[in-house]
Amino acid sequence: MARKNTLSKKQLDGLRQELLDERATLTNQVADLDAEADVNNWREGGFDDDPADAGSASFERETAQSLSNHARRLLSQIDDALRRMDAGAYGTCERCGNAIETARLEALPYATLCMDCKRRDETGR
């Protein structure tokens, strides 16, 4: 039988606020990184057709785009966690249905798997 999560209202409210704060931070980072990755910003910034400048600019844009994509994935995970909270399913492992350990949720509030299932994922067992 699956274990039910025993998060208190205070713990759940704290985790919700943490998720909302992280979401706001990531949203700002995505906007900044997208602006940094915008080719027009590089052209206006004085980079010319010099191969070294072009290579540096390309690397910087690709790095900003990669970081932006990572932040977007985290935003999606946070939004999913907030939806699970609203639906009353937060803190329940998506794989086995057991409660996700409170310490795990405090460390990674958008976790979807309990430690046992996460370990099985990582070891391939």
N, C-alpha and C positions, 0 to 999 in steps of 0.2 A: 504494500500500500504506500502511496506517495506521501512524503512529509509535507505538511503545509508550512509556508513561511510564517514566521512569528514576529515580523517587524512591527514595532509599535508605531502609532500614528506619528509620534515625534521623530522617530528614525526615518519613517517614510517621507515626512515633510522635509527633513534635513537633506535626504538624498534627492528629492525633487528640486530643492533649491540649488543644490550642487550641480545637478544636470542643467538647470536653467542658466546658471552662471557660466558653466562651461560652454553652453550653446551660444550665449551672447559673445563670449570671447572668440569662439571659432567663427562665428558669422563675421565679425570684424576682421579676423585674419584672412578669411576667404576673400573678402572685398579688397583688402590690401594686396594679397598675393595675385589676385586676378588683374589688378591694376599694374602690378609689377611685370606680369607676364604679357601685357598688352604691347604688341609690336609698335604701335603708334607712340607710346611713351618713350621707347628706346630711340626712335627716329627723332623725336623732339628733344631728346636729351643730349644730342650732339654726336652720337655715334655715326661714323661715316662708312664708306665702303671698304675701309682698311680691313684686310682679312683677320687680323688679330682682334680688332674691335668687334667684327661680326661674330667671330667664334666666341668671344667672351659674352657678348649680348645673347647669343643663342643658348649658351650654357646657363646663364642667369635666368632667362625666360623659361627654359625647360625645368630648372630647379624650382622656380616659383610655381609653375603649373603642377608639378608633381606634389609639392607641399599643399597646394590648393585642393587637389584631388583627394589627398589623405584627409584633410580637414573636412571635406564634404562627406567622406565615408563615416567619419566620427559623428558628424551632424546627423546623418541618417540613423546611426545606432542610438544616439541620444533621443531623437524623435521617436524611434521605436520603443525605447524604454519609457518615455513619457506616455505613449499610447497604452503600454502594458499597465502602467500605474492607473490610468484612467479606467481601464477595463477590469482592474482587480486581479490581473495576472502577473504583476511585477514580482520578481523574486522567485519565480518558479522556473525550473530548468525546462527548456524547450524540448530536450531529448527524453529525459526519464520522468519528468513531472515532479521530481523531488524539489524541496526548497533549496535555493542557492544560499550558501553560507553567508551570514551577515557580514563577516569580515571581508569576504570576496566582493560583496556589493559595495561596501564602504571604500574598498580599494579601486573597484572598477564598476561604478554604478550602472553602466549599460550592459553588464554581463548577461548573457542569455543561457549559459551552461553552468551547472554546478562543477565543482573541482573534479569529481570523479569522471564526469563526461568530458570535460576539457582535457584531462590527462589522457583519456582514451583517444581523443581526437589527435593529440600531439604524438602519441606513440603508435597510432594506427591499429590499435587493438580493439 
